[in-house]
Amino acid sequence: SYSYSYSYSEESSGNDNNRLQRASPGFLEFNKCEIYNNSAIYGGVAMLEASPGRNEMSGIISINSTFSDNVADVGGGTFYVQSHGKVSMLDSEIRGGKAGSSHGGGIMGNEDSHLLLRNSSIHNCKAAGMGGGVFNNGTVNLVATKINENKAITGGGLFAYNVANKTTDQDVAPRPTMDGCSFFNNSVEDNEGATDYSYSYSY
């Protein structure tokens, strides 16, 4: 695994792909970091490429770190999880993230992604699509977390979605779990900001 424990800033987008990248198997860890003003096509700070056919778990771990004003041209203003990966944020903050043409102003997780936020916050993020703060197609667990003042087309704060099977309950991700969390001043550009529909949950 890689561990980053320094303040990092880069105004340009470097290779115009993503600032940090970690392919499966393994973990990308941020510990006591301040990371800001980065840009990429997918995942302004990092993109996780996980392998669904392997037994190894891959993920991004953030501990006591801050991510500010990072931008993705497409999706995942801060983190983009391609599929079957895990993001764990512990005592961390994402603010001012932006997804320019897709979902997840703060975090975007694709098929069967797993998201855990504990004692963390995501605020002032914006997505051109769904999930101003978070878009996740898998499981979502939030504990003592604040998701505030984010904006999107649908799910201003959080959009949790699973398309595994729309006709039966089989293989469909459960409703997000939340304990001691707050959502306020999140906004949407249609009428689905707090609607539960078709195995999709928006907040």
N, C-alpha and C positions, 0 to 999 in steps of 0.2 A: 504494500500500500504506500501511498504518498502522503506525507504530512506537511502542511504549510502553516508556519507559525510566525508570520511577519505581515507588515502592512504592504499591500500591493496595489499599485495604480498604473493604469496604462490607458492613454487617451485614444490610441488608434486600435483598430481591430486586428492588427497583426497579420495573420494569414487569411483573414476574411472567412474563417470557418468557426472556430471557437477557442476561447482564450486558454482553457485547460481542458484536457480530455483524458478519460480513463476508460479503457475497454475491459470487458469481462475476461477473467474473473479478477476481483480485487475491490478495494475501497479507496475513494479519494476523500481525504480528511482535512478539514479546516479547523484549527485549534487556536483560539485567541487571535483571530485575523480581522483585519479591516480591509475590505476589498471593494473598490469603487471605480466608476467611470470606465468600465470595460464594455466592449461590444463584439457581437458575433452574429452569424446567420442563425444558428440554433444554440441557445444557452449562453447568455452574455458572459457568465463566469465559467460554467462547465457543462459538458454534455457527457452523459453516461451511456455507453453502449453495452448493454447486457446481452447475454446469450441464453435464450429460453430453453435450449436443448441441453444445457449443462447443469450439474448439481450445485456448482459454486454460486454463492450469493454475491452479488455486486451492489455497490451503493455509494452514496455520497453522505458523509457525516460532517455536520457542523456543530462545533462546541464553542459557546461563548464568543461568537463571531458576528460581524456586521457586514452586510453587503448593500451598497448604496449606489443608486443611479446607474445600474447596469442594463444594457439594452440588447435584445435579440431582434434581428430584422424579421424573423418569422415567429418562433414561439419559445417560451421559457426565458423570460427576461433575465433571470439569475441562473436557474438550473433547468436543464432539459434531459429527461430520462427517456431513452428511445423505447425500451420495452423491458418488462420483467426485472426491473431494478428497484432499489429502495433508497429513499431520501429520509434521513433522520436529522432534525434540527433540535438542538438542546440549548436552551438559554441563548438563542441567537435571534438576529433581526434581519429582515429584508425590507428595504424601503426604496421607493422611487424606481422600481423595475418596470420595464416596458417590453411588451411583445408587439412588434410592429404590424404583423399581418395575420397572426394566428392567436393561440390560446396561452393562458398562464403568464400574466405580467410578472409574477414572482417565480412560480414553479410550474412547469408543464411535465406531467407524467403520462406516457402512452400506455399501451395495452398491458394490463396486469402489473401496474406499478404500485408500490407500497409507500405510503407517506406517513411519517410520524413527526408531529411538532409538539414539543414540551417546553413550557415556560418561554415561548418565543412570540414573535410578532411579525406580521406582514402588513405593511401599510403604504398608502400613496403609490400603489402600482396600477398599471393600466394595460389592458389587452384589447386588441382590435377584434378578437373573437370572444371566446367564453372564458370565464374565470379570471377576473381582474387581479386577484391575489394568487389563486391556485386553480389549476385545471388538473384533474387526475382521473385516469381511467383504470381504477383499481380500488384498493382499500385506503381509507383515510382515517387516522386517529389523531385527535387534537386534545391536548391536556394543558389547561391553564395558559391558553394561547389567545392572542388578540389579532383579529383580522379586520382592519379598519381603513376606511377612506380609500377604497380601491374602486376601479371602474372597468366595466366590460359591456359587451352587447347583452350577455346573459350570465347570471351568477357573478354579481359585482365583486363579492368577496371570495366565494368558493364555488366551483362547479365540479361535482364528482360524477363520473359517467362510466358506464360499462356497456359495451355493445356485444358481449360474448354470445348472448342468446336472448333475443327480444321476445320469443314466443313462450319460453318456460323460465322457471326460476333457476335452472341448472347453470352453474358457472357464472352467475351474475354476482358482481361484487355487492357486499352488504351496504346498507346505509352508513354514512360516515358516523363515527362515534366521537362525542365531544363531552368533555368534563371540565367545568369551570372556565369556559371560553367566552369571549365577547366578540360580537360583530356589530359595528355601528358605522354609519355614514358611508356605507358601500352603495354604489349607484349603478344602474343599468340603463341601456338605451332602448329596451323593450319592456314588456310586462311580465317577464319571467324571473325577476330578481329573487323571489322567495317561493318558487313553485316546485313541487315534487311531481315529476311526470316520467313515465316510461323508463324506469330504472335509472333516472338521472336526478340528481339533487343539486339545487342551486341556492346559494345564500348570499 
